[in-house]
Amino acid sequence: MRRHELVRSPLTGLLSGLLLTACGGVPETSMDLSEEPLGTKQAAICAGLSVTQLSSLDSSSYGGVASAVGSWAVSLFSNAIHLDYYVDGVLRSSDERPGNSGTWYFSASGITCGTHAVQVKAYPMVIDSNNNETVCWDSPQTLSLEVTQDCPTASLSCTRVGSYANCTGSGTGGTGGYTLFWQYEEDTYSGVPSPSGWYQGSSTQSFYCPIKTMENPYNGELTIWFKVRDNSGMESSYASRTYLCAF
């Protein structure tokens, strides 16, 4: 081989490499196909998954606390469930339970008197070996229930006898075992009321309300309130009576 050919060969290779680079001939590093958008991966994981059972075993409300219990199951290849619990359309709590089937339980406090709508929404889940969780939000199952919070009712009757209003209060409904509460307020001629605040008392109470006389001609008002609380802790609305008195 001649000397000038020995020199030319490396140079030719270098120029060829530069030419390939300039023309885009060197392939770029390919993108990892596993790096799919989150929505695409979730759709692939959740394909065909569903909540196959969502039922109630019992539901009630007592003492201002609504509760319900039931069972659930998910389809093959799903290994957990996500549960959302609503009362009157407001989300109160959420829960996630592993497995292919099981029971769910819900409770919420602050329930007022009357009937309330309880809704359970369930979604299948997949938990992989690294504890990564995928909730299949596009495959919900919904269960609708009603619970009724019973509350007591207060009744008040008063009779005006001379300078006194003699009153009798009682309760009905709710869970019984009533505790009785009274309150009164005197609105005197001066226009400054003097409320007593709620106090516990017996079923009969007498309130001073003097009749109008020549010596005491100015009318004021006496207002009496009564309510009951049952043994679950629920209170009734109040009943009231108002009398004109000469203060």
Beta strands, then each sheet from edge to edge (+ up, - down):
strand 1: 51-62
strand 2: 65-74
strand 3: 80-87
strand 4: 90-98
strand 5: 101-108
strand 6: 114-127
strand 7: 133-135
strand 8: 141-149
strand 9: 152-161
strand 10: 164-173
strand 11: 179-187
strand 12: 193-195
strand 13: 199-200
strand 14: 204-208
strand 15: 219-229
strand 16: 239-246
sheet 1: 1+ 2- 5+
sheet 2: 4+ 3- 6+ 7-
sheet 3: 4+ 3- 6+ 8-
sheet 4: 9+ 10- 14+
sheet 5: 12+ 11- 13+
sheet 6: 12+ 11- 15+ 16-
end
